Amino acid sequence: MPKLVSLYIRHTIIGFVLSGVFVALLMYFNVANLWHLVTHVSGGWLAGVLLFMFNGIVFSGVQFGIAVMSLARDEDDDSRGRRQPERVRGLADALAPIPVPVRDDRRFPR
C-alpha cells in the first residue's frame, strides 16, 4: 500500500476515535440535554450516530490536514522565508512617473 494511502487511513481512524471520545464526553456531561434526547426520543439513536459520523468527518479531515502540513521539508537554506529583495540597478528609473496628457475639454465642457 502506498505511504500516502496508509497515512490517510491511519489519520482518518485517529479522527474517528477522537470523534467517538468527543461525542461520548458530550453525552456524559449531558451538554444541551443530549443524553436525554438520544435515549428517550424516538429516533434519537440516529441523531447520536449522525453526530458521531459528522464529527468524525470533520476531525479526520483536520487530523489529516495537520499530518500533511507537518510533512513539509526544509529544502531551502536557513533563511526560513526571510529573504531579502534582490538589488536591481536603475530601480529609480523604472519607477519614475510618466506624464499622461489629459484634455481639459473632456472633463469640463464649456
Buried (B, 14 or more C-beta within 10 A) or exposed (E): EEEEEEBBEEBBEBBBBBBBEBBEEBBEEEEEEBBEBBEEEEEBEEEBEEBBEEBBBBBBEEBBEEBEEEEEEEEEEEEEEEEEEEEEEEEEEEEEEEEEEEEEEEEEEE
